[in-house]
Amino acid sequence: GCGDTDAALRVYNALEPLVMDDEGQWSHYANVTIPGLNAFAAMETRGMFIDEGNALATFKATMVTDVEQRERSLLDAIPRKCKQSIVQDYLGKTNDKGQLVNKNKTAEDALSFSRPDFVKEVLFTNPNGFRLKPKVFTKTTAKLNDASLREPSTSAKDHLPYFFDTCPFTMELAEFQKDRHLLNTNVVKFEENYIRGG
């Protein structure tokens, strides 16, 4: 039948007005998501020519700028005490022998959104962070009997949407994660594999 199509239309009709009401989401949807989806859908069926000198480089530069701006905005939104304690804990972490584990690391490494532990601390565990109550846990820990051993998920798709209404930081974080993934996976990898000798 056409159940999937019907369900998709109903969801679209319900969600489109909500997205249109949020200027940031609508801008992202109209300027990044839809053009990207259309380009990749067309490429999937018939391939595409690449203007090596300009188009890909321009899009990449736009995405790099957007991702960097989003990251700065996110870091600025995290309470200062939270960032300070995370950096101190990360740089001062020792192993069983008392040796520094992150000896060659920097504060920038400690405050990296690529580090799931950083995101977990900011959102859930650090007393100076957002202190959200986790609703979804990692697949490997979700079914553990001891609830204290369960690790909160940091998935932009499966977990962060639970907090969009009460903690706008999570929505911005989810968009950042999606854009960073688009940049690193679709743009940079495409360039490496198909433009520079792939």
Rosetta blueprint (number, residue, H / E / L):
1 G L
2 C L
3 G H
4 D H
5 T H
6 D H
7 A H
8 A H
9 L H
10 R H
11 V H
12 Y H
13 N H
14 A H
15 L H
16 E H
17 P H
18 L H
19 V H
20 M H
21 D H
22 D L
23 E H
24 G H
25 Q H
26 W H
27 S H
28 H H
29 Y H
30 A H
31 N H
32 V H
33 T H
34 I H
35 P H
36 G H
37 L H
38 N H
39 A H
40 F H
41 A H
42 A H
43 M H
44 E H
45 T H
46 R H
47 G L
48 M L
49 F L
50 I L
51 D L
52 E L
53 G L
54 N L
55 A H
56 L H
57 A H
58 T H
59 F H
60 K H
61 A H
62 T H
63 M H
64 V H
65 T H
66 D H
67 V H
68 E H
69 Q H
70 R H
71 E H
72 R H
73 S H
74 L H
75 L H
76 D H
77 A H
78 I L
79 P L
80 R H
81 K H
82 C H
83 K H
84 Q H
85 S H
86 I H
87 V H
88 Q H
89 D H
90 Y H
91 L H
92 G H
93 K L
94 T E
95 N L
96 D L
97 K L
98 G L
99 Q L
100 L E
101 V L
102 N L
103 K L
104 N L
105 K L
106 T L
107 A H
108 E H
109 D H
110 A H
111 L L
112 S L
113 F L
114 S L
115 R L
116 P H
117 D H
118 F H
119 V H
120 K H
121 E H
122 V H
123 L H
124 F H
125 T H
126 N L
127 P L
128 N L
129 G L
130 F L
131 R L
132 L L
133 K L
134 P L
135 K L
136 V L
137 F E
138 T L
139 K L
140 T L
141 T L
142 A L
143 K L
144 L L
145 N L
146 D L
147 A H
148 S H
149 L H
150 R L
151 E L
152 P E
153 S L
154 T L
155 S L
156 A L
157 K L
158 D L
159 H L
160 L H
161 P H
162 Y H
163 F H
164 F L
165 D L
166 T L
167 C L
168 P H
169 F H
170 T H
171 M H
172 E H
173 L H
174 A H
175 E H
176 F H
177 Q H
178 K H
179 D H
180 R H
181 H H
182 L H
183 L H
184 N H
185 T H
186 N H
187 V H
188 V H
189 K H
190 F H
191 E H
192 E H
193 N H
194 Y H
195 I H
196 R L
197 G L
198 G L
